[in-house]
Amino acid sequence: MSKTIVTAVLGALIIDDKIVLVKRSDIPVWVLPGGKIDPNETAEEAIVRETKEETGYDVKIKRKVALYSSSSSFLTPVFLFALSPLSLEPSAFDKTESKEVALFSPQDLPYDIVPFYRDWIKDTFENKPYFEKHITSITLFYIVKMLLLHPLIVGRFFLMKLGVHINT
C-alpha cells in the first residue's frame, strides 16, 4: 500500500454495462460520484455515502480499482471504486450537489466530462487488479490550455477550490 494520504474517493457505478455520471451543480461538468472522506470515516464508507448523496443509489462495493495521485495540487489523491446498485430505483439525490444524474455507455461519454475520467472509466471496465498510478498530465500547460478552451468552467473550478460555490 502506498504512503500517499488519500482524502477523496470516486465511484464507478455500473448498471447494465453503463456508467452513472453526475452533472455537478457548482461546475457544469459530468463527473463520477464521490467526494472527501470525512474524519473517522473509511474510504469505503465515504464512497457509499457520497454515491447515495449525489445519485440517490444505495450501492455495494465490487472492488477497489485504483489509487490515482499527482504532484499537482489540483488533483487530490483519490481511490476509485467499482460499485453496483442494491436497487435499480434510486431515491432522491441532493440537488445542491448534483444537477443531473444519467447513465452513459463507456464508448459514448459526454463531451463535458472531466477529461482524465475517460481513462479511469476504461480502467474500471477492464477489470484490472488494483493498481496505483501517478498522474503526470496535469501540468501548468494543461491548465492554461483548459483555461483557454473552457474559461467559465475552469474559472468556476478555481472559485470552488477557494470555497466559493456557484450553484446553477
C-alpha positions as CSV (number, residue, x, y, z in Angstrom):
1,M,0.0,0.0,0.0
2,S,1.2,3.5,-0.8
3,K,2.1,6.0,1.8
4,T,0.0,8.6,0.0
5,I,-2.6,10.1,2.2
6,V,-5.9,9.7,0.5
7,T,-8.6,12.2,1.3
8,A,-11.1,11.6,-1.6
9,V,-13.0,8.8,-3.3
10,L,-14.8,8.3,-6.6
11,G,-17.2,5.6,-7.6
12,A,-17.7,4.0,-10.9
13,L,-21.3,2.9,-10.5
14,I,-22.1,0.4,-13.3
15,I,-25.6,-0.5,-14.3
16,D,-26.3,-2.7,-17.3
17,D,-22.8,-2.1,-18.7
18,K,-23.3,1.7,-18.4
19,I,-21.7,4.2,-16.1
20,V,-23.6,6.6,-13.8
21,L,-22.3,10.1,-14.1
22,V,-23.3,13.2,-12.2
23,K,-23.6,16.7,-13.6
24,R,-22.4,19.0,-10.9
25,S,-24.4,22.0,-9.7
26,D,-21.4,24.2,-9.0
27,I,-19.2,23.4,-12.0
28,P,-21.3,22.3,-15.0
29,V,-19.3,19.2,-16.0
30,W,-20.1,15.4,-15.8
31,V,-18.2,13.6,-13.1
32,L,-18.0,10.3,-11.3
33,P,-19.8,10.5,-7.9
34,G,-17.6,11.0,-5.0
35,G,-16.0,13.4,-2.6
36,K,-13.9,13.9,0.5
37,I,-13.5,11.3,3.2
38,D,-14.9,12.7,6.5
39,P,-12.9,12.4,9.7
40,N,-13.2,9.0,11.4
41,E,-14.7,7.5,8.1
42,T,-13.1,4.8,5.9
43,A,-12.8,5.3,2.2
44,E,-15.3,2.5,1.7
45,E,-17.9,4.3,4.0
46,A,-17.2,7.6,2.2
47,I,-17.9,6.2,-1.3
48,V,-21.1,4.6,-0.2
49,R,-22.3,7.8,1.5
50,E,-21.2,10.1,-1.3
51,T,-22.8,8.0,-4.0
52,K,-26.1,8.0,-2.2
53,E,-26.0,11.7,-1.7
54,E,-25.1,12.5,-5.3
55,T,-27.0,9.9,-7.2
56,G,-29.8,8.5,-4.9
57,Y,-28.5,5.0,-5.4
58,D,-27.7,2.7,-2.5
59,V,-24.6,0.8,-3.6
60,K,-22.3,-2.0,-2.7
61,I,-18.6,-2.0,-3.4
62,K,-17.5,-4.6,-6.0
63,R,-13.8,-3.8,-5.8
64,K,-11.2,-1.1,-5.3
65,V,-10.0,-0.2,-8.8
66,A,-7.0,2.2,-8.2
67,L,-5.3,4.9,-6.4
68,Y,-4.6,8.0,-8.6
69,S,-2.2,10.6,-7.3
70,S,-0.4,13.6,-8.8
71,S,2.3,16.1,-7.8
72,S,-0.2,18.8,-8.8
73,S,-2.2,20.4,-6.0
74,F,-5.2,20.4,-8.5
75,L,-5.7,16.6,-8.1
76,T,-6.2,15.2,-4.6
77,P,-5.1,11.6,-4.2
78,V,-8.2,9.6,-4.8
79,F,-9.4,6.0,-4.6
80,L,-11.6,4.7,-7.4
81,F,-14.1,2.0,-6.5
82,A,-16.2,-0.1,-8.8
83,L,-19.8,-0.1,-7.5
84,S,-23.0,-1.9,-8.2
85,P,-26.5,-0.7,-7.2
86,L,-28.5,-2.5,-4.4
87,S,-31.7,-1.4,-6.3
88,L,-32.3,-0.1,-9.8
89,E,-34.6,2.5,-8.4
90,P,-32.7,5.5,-6.9
91,S,-34.2,7.7,-4.3
92,A,-33.9,11.5,-4.4
93,F,-30.4,12.9,-4.6
94,D,-29.0,16.2,-3.2
95,K,-29.8,18.8,-5.8
96,T,-27.4,21.3,-4.2
97,E,-24.5,19.0,-5.3
98,S,-26.0,17.3,-8.4
99,K,-27.9,19.0,-11.1
100,E,-28.5,15.8,-13.1
101,V,-27.7,12.0,-12.9
102,A,-27.6,9.9,-16.0
103,L,-26.3,6.6,-17.5
104,F,-23.8,6.6,-20.3
105,S,-22.2,3.9,-22.4
106,P,-18.4,3.9,-21.8
107,Q,-18.0,4.3,-25.6
108,D,-20.3,7.3,-25.7
109,L,-19.3,9.6,-22.8
110,P,-20.5,13.2,-22.8
111,Y,-18.2,15.9,-24.2
112,D,-18.2,17.9,-21.0
113,I,-16.8,15.1,-18.7
114,V,-13.6,15.7,-16.7
115,P,-11.0,14.6,-19.3
116,F,-9.0,12.1,-17.3
117,Y,-12.2,10.4,-16.1
118,R,-12.4,8.7,-19.5
119,D,-9.3,6.7,-18.8
120,W,-10.4,5.9,-15.2
121,I,-13.8,4.6,-16.5
122,K,-11.8,2.5,-19.0
123,D,-9.7,1.2,-16.2
124,T,-12.8,0.1,-14.3
125,F,-14.4,-1.7,-17.2
126,E,-11.1,-3.6,-17.9
127,N,-11.3,-5.3,-14.5
128,K,-7.6,-5.0,-13.9
129,P,-6.3,-5.9,-10.5
130,Y,-5.9,-3.0,-8.0
131,F,-3.1,-0.6,-9.1
132,E,-1.6,2.8,-8.2
133,K,-1.0,5.4,-10.8
134,H,0.8,8.7,-10.6
135,I,-0.9,11.2,-13.0
136,T,1.7,13.4,-14.8
137,S,-0.6,15.0,-17.4
138,I,-1.9,17.8,-15.1
139,T,0.8,20.4,-15.8
140,L,0.8,24.2,-16.0
141,F,0.5,23.8,-19.8
142,Y,-2.6,21.6,-19.4
143,I,-4.2,24.1,-17.0
144,V,-3.6,27.0,-19.3
145,K,-4.9,25.0,-22.3
146,M,-8.1,24.2,-20.4
147,L,-8.5,27.8,-19.3
148,L,-8.3,28.9,-22.9
149,L,-10.7,26.2,-24.1
150,H,-13.2,26.4,-21.2
151,P,-12.7,29.7,-19.3
152,L,-16.0,29.6,-17.5
153,I,-15.7,26.0,-16.3
154,V,-12.0,26.5,-15.2
155,G,-12.9,29.8,-13.5
156,R,-15.7,28.2,-11.6
157,F,-13.3,25.3,-10.6
158,F,-10.8,27.8,-9.2
159,L,-13.6,29.6,-7.3
160,M,-14.8,26.2,-5.9
161,K,-11.2,25.4,-4.8
162,L,-11.2,28.8,-2.9
163,G,-14.5,27.9,-1.2
164,V,-16.8,29.9,-3.5
165,H,-19.6,27.6,-4.8
166,I,-21.9,28.8,-7.6
167,N,-24.9,26.5,-7.9
168,T,-26.9,26.6,-11.0
